């Protein structure tokens, strides 16, 4: 009797063990990825639309001026583990001081972020931090004593740190958009032109950026 019972239970136990081991593997194989899962690649376009204020620290002690501008930043991110992303961006920005000539800026830099779900599958906070290199082309116009004007082109190079914390809405799978505050601080700045170089202005910028993107 006991031998018969054991003979009946043994195959059932073996079947249960196989099912227990196989079910997670099957779920992992058949389960769909979500934003923030390991292996997810996210591609975004971040824009700043004149919602920024820049305080400029000038080496010669001249007064600061406000600065507004438009920028776009194509980005790519890869989630290495759950929630943690690494990537980088290339950014373009055109800004115009309240008093002065316009500035065209291009740059790039690495970014690290972490996605935090507020409402799973619908709403998440994705704070990001990065180190950036920027190169700006500046055309300076001056007026001489006789009333004639002349323009000089100079190049400004900067290294800065930045933080961006967008709140993302995920209306459908593989697509998201959002908005959030940003902060950017120049660590170093140099200006070169006409065969000379000098320390440049250092900016502290705060404002709002929008983001739209998708993932696979």
Secondary structure, 3 states (H helix, E strand, C coil): CHHHHHHHHHHHHHHHHHHHHHHHHHHHHHCCCCCCCCCCEEEEEEEEECCEEEEEECCCCCCCCCEEEEEEEEEEEEEEECCEEEEEEEEEEEEEECCCCEEEEEEEEEEEEEEEEEECCCEEEEEEEEEEEEEEEEEEEEECCCCCEEEEEEEEEEEEEEEEEEEEEEEECCEEEEEEEEEEEEEEEEEEECCEEEECCEEEEEEEEEEEEEEC
